[in-house]
Amino acid sequence: MKRILFLGVSILLTSAINAQVIFSGVSPASIAGNYELTYGEPTSGWGSDDLMDPANSVLGELALYDDANNYGCLSASNPGDLAGKIAVLYRGDCEFGLKGLNAEQAGAIACVIINNEPGGPIPMAAGASGELINSIPVVMISDVDGAALVAAMDNEPVTVFIGNKAGYYEYDLGIKASEILRPVSSSIPLALVENGGEFPIEILATVYNYGSEDQTGVSLQAIIESNGVELYNETSSDVDLASGESMDLSLPTYNPTDWIVGDYTLKYIVHSSATDEYEHDNEIETPFKISSSVFTYASYNEDGELNSTGGSQPAEPGNLFSQCIYFRDQNASRLAVHQMSFAAMKRSDNENPSIEGEEFFLRIVKWNDNFVDMNDVPNPIGSYEELVLQSYTMETDASGEVVTAPFDVENQIVLEDNQRYLFCVTTYNGEIFLGTDGAMTYAGNHDHYLQPLFPIEIGSGSFRPYGFTDGVIFGETVPSIAVSFIDPASVSIKAQEKAIQMKAYPNPASDALVVDFNKNEVSKVELVSIAGQLIESQNVSSNVQKTTFDVSNVENGVYIVKVTLNNDLTHTMRVVVSR
């Protein structure tokens, strides 16, 4: 087998616009289909040819690399078996670039690295050897996909396609997981959507013509089902789509008068008047839940458990790393925070791979920056307030498993409508990976809604609204974090008081101290010394939002502002008088 040469200059010119680098099983039929991949790019220090160019695509038979552990870190003892084939080996023991270089020197036309850690493929650094590769592509696939291919290789030859398939087939339409609209979260509590119009599902996907021929009669279909019952089925009008072109196709929004708790699926299907020669990217299904209590962006596995198929950490781990999910809703006051779920792990080849006894911190951060969307979001986040910081210690070695930690009663705060929040998990151990769901991407949602999704914090207080990608591709690293809620009526008075937000300024104060009630209905406000002596008391009229204390004659020191609300809850703030 050898590289595939495509005919037609026009294909090469348009491929960069609608490029789709894929790893596709060709034969036998049992392994046919698309596989998630990452690959070594020339712009990242690799000597490999650019897979974005269809001329560099590879079609070939897989062959196991033969060294002591199939890790490809030693020169192959079976170059005759690898010559003209695609070498298959495993991640681990040496840098990625050396594996690719050894495969090329053994005569392989490509190198496939199987992740030896649970989860999807990861970005691969070229290292010292990657730039020495003359041409062959080096790609990575997941542990699960790798196991399926190796098992098939035990029975018969396995052939795969690696590269940009633009122009490879005459008739080939497709849609991408990163360019569809999904529901805004994978699971949303019923309390947020219980009235009509509170959870509309917008329907849109970008349809690509990867084939060498123009296509007519192209349409997009969307189906929403729950428990086998079809709730929505719409198909767009037919359009024509020239070779190498793409088009956004949208359908009417699904906006029921009421939702019920249950599992749902949104399925996108692309159709045309021609028979598609590569059907593996013609259909995408995305599941979502209306839950009794849970909010998450991550998907669920067949057992109904939150997916955590990989992990993330900074490229250069420091002393603190936080992975966060973004939350904002017009009906947030219908919820009080109850517990958080997350996953964490270390590499299996770590000197101490156990996470038993590791300490994590569960945090609720109130994000106060005033912005419209990602076009004017501050980076790093400029104004935030830490509402909850709670420690959680792993009682067992639950590496890679999703664990759930209830918030202490005083931390079960009631949320505010339309307020931005971050729900974060923090570690101070640079060897820890915080769990991610490689089965999901919200890149299409980000491009459409332009709202932050998965901010991270690297170093105390250094919150980045973009996550890892700093504005290049958003929504790709989905944290395996879920937040469970309860009815605010069940929250303790202490927790309700903790959730009250007000301001007293300036602090320190010298002459006048302003107390801003932040839209809370207040009946009385008092200034009390740290020893409990009442300095001044003011009754507050209805709808008054601010009051002022004259502290010009008050002695320097620390004081307490005590505010009593109309519902008899109280809120206190510590202030300093200093001249």
Secondary structure by P-SEA (a helix, b strand, c coil): ccbbbbccaaaaaacccccccccccccccccbbbbbbbbbbccccccccccccccccccbbbbbbbccccccccccccccccccbbbbbbbccccaaaaaaaaaaacccbbbbcccccccccccccccccccccbbbbbbbcaaaaaaaaaaaaccccccccccccccccccccccccccccccccbbbcccccccccbbbbbbbbbbccccccccccbbbbbbbccccccbbbbccbbbbcccbbbbbbcccccccccccbbbbbbbbbbcccccccccccbbbbbbbbcccccccccccccccccccccccccccccbbbbbbbbbbccccccccccccbbbbccccccccccccbbbbbbbbbbccccccccccccccccccccbbbbbbcccccccbbbbbbccccccccccccbbbbbcccccccccccbbbccccaaaaaaacccccbbbbcccccccccccccccccccccccbbbbbcccccccaaaaaaaccccccccccccbbbbbcccccccbbbbbcccccccbbbbbcccccccccccccccbbbbbbbbbccccbbbbbbbbbcc
